[in-house]
């Protein structure tokens, strides 16, 4: 019987655990009881795997501009929902005000999970109102 060295075993276990560590749970990071409605201008869009990000400059209750980072589903999920990245570039270039519904981060930082994006004329660009599925067959829905 061939023995496996301790460092090789440790490295193998670490490599197997990395995908689980890299993916976080919605419930662990975001609060479904703290919906946000942010209106402002998009400043940047990253459509990376496993999750994309959109950034918006929105006024807070004191009228001060605050930059928010909002997490998106993977690019594949967005494409399956009929959404393509070109609309983001159009909105950024035009400087158009948009409204984003989101769920706030539990740690109070200026980031959240994007629930939907609507243009100034009321046109829904994308509706992501569903909270990401975390297993167990119970899919919660966010505010509509």
N, C-alpha and C positions, 0 to 999 in steps of 0.2 A: 504494500500500500504506500502510495506516494504522499508525503507530508507537504502541507501548504505552509509557507512561512507566515509568521504573525504580521509583518508589514504588508505582505501581499493580501492577506485576508482583510486587514484594516482598510487598505486602499480600495478593495473591492466593495466592502460595505459602505464606505463613504461615497463612492461613485454611484451606487444604487440608491442612496438616500437623497442625492442632490436634486433630482426632479421633484420630489415631494417637498423639499424645503423651498424650492424656487416658487412653487405655486401656493398662494395664500388663500385663505377662506374669506369669502365676503363677510360672514358673520364675525370673524375675528378682527377685521380691519374697519368695517363700515357699520353705521348705525341706521337701520331701517326706520327707526323712530325719529330721525332727524333729517327730514327731506329739506333740500335746498332749492331755491329758484334764483338763478344768477342771470343778470342781463348785462351784456357788455360786448366787447370786441374780442374775437379770437386772435391770439398772438402767435400760436405755434401748434403744429399737429405732428405727432409721431405715431406712425402705424407699424409698430414693431410686434414681434411675438415675444412672450405669450399674450401681452396686452398692449394696446396703444394708449396714447395720452393726448388730450387736448388741453390747451392752456387758454384761459380767458381773463381779460382785465375787466373786473366788475366793481361797481361802487359798493362800499359797505354802508352801514346805517349812518355813518358820519360824513358820507359823501367822498370818502377817500378811496382811491383806486387800489384794489387788491388783486394780485395775480393768483388765480386758482389753477391747480393741476387736477384734471379729472380723468380717471382711468376708464378705458374703453375695453370692450371685448376684443378678441383676436381679430386680425384683418379678415380671416376666413368667415367668421361669424358676421362681420359687417357686410361683406360681399354677399353672403347668403340672404341677407335682409335687404338687398337691392341698393346698397350704399357704396359709393366709390369715393376715393380720396380727392378727386378733382373738385368736389363741392367745397371742401375745406379751403382749398387754395383760392377758389372764387370768393368765398366769404372773407378771407384774410385780405386779399388784394383790394376788395371793395370797401373794407373797413365797416362793413354792415354790422349793426347791433343784432345780436342773437340772444335767445333765452335758452338756458340749459337747466333742466331739472336734474337733480343729483341726490345722492345720499352722502351725508357728511362722514368724515373720518372720525373714529371714536377718540383719537388722541387730540382732537381740537385743532389740528393743523389745517392749512388751507388746501386740502385736497379731498376728493371724494370719488364716488363711482357715478359716472354719467348715466342718466336715465333717459334723456331725450334732448333733442336740439331743434329749436323752432326759429325760423327767420322772422325779421321784423314785420313782414306782411302777414304773419300767422301761418305760413306754410311749414308743415312739419318736415324737417330734413331727415330725421331718423328718430324712431321711438324705441327706446331700449328699456321700457318701464319694468321689465321683469328682472328680479334679483337673480344673479347667477345661481344655477343649480349646484347644490353641494352634496347630492346623494340622498338616499332615503326616500326618494319618490315624492317629497313634499316641496313643491315649488311655490315660494311666496311671491306675491306681486306687490310692487311698490305703488305709490300714489299715482293715480291716473290724471 
